[in-house]
Amino acid sequence: MFLVYINELIELLDKISVKVKHFTDDVKIYVRIVNDIDSDVLQRALDSLQQWTNMWQLILSVNKCCVLNIGNPRLAVNVNIGNSALPWQQCPWHNCN
């Protein structure tokens, strides 16, 4: 039954032009950010995710969420899920960009 829910979420996020990967109840949203417009796209995707979880009365574990930067550390992105700012992490591998 959960696949019906998650497929709807994937379709919703596809309309926002973000890439989505999922496995069972784990969802990864990613987008290449080169300017403020791209940051806004990511924030819209996170807002849509939160609205979707609220609509289906699902719990979103915000404490398990973060922003992972794989590239230029000067492009730090500040995004939120609800009132919670997501922590920002730099790529842990050498030469990952």
C-alpha angles and dihedrals in degrees: 000000000000090000089066089056096044094047089056090052091050091052091048093051093044088062089058090054099242124132117244132196122182141177118185104310097345117100128186119194119193140173135171107249119204100145144009093276090062090050089053090052090054091048091049089052091051091047090051090049091053093047090049093051090048092050092053093038092240125150117242112206098220090174088067093052129094143154113250116201113206100182139012110028090205089070095072110164124211112206135158141208103210107314094337119099111217116237115246122227131185119227107276095213127084116248094009097146 
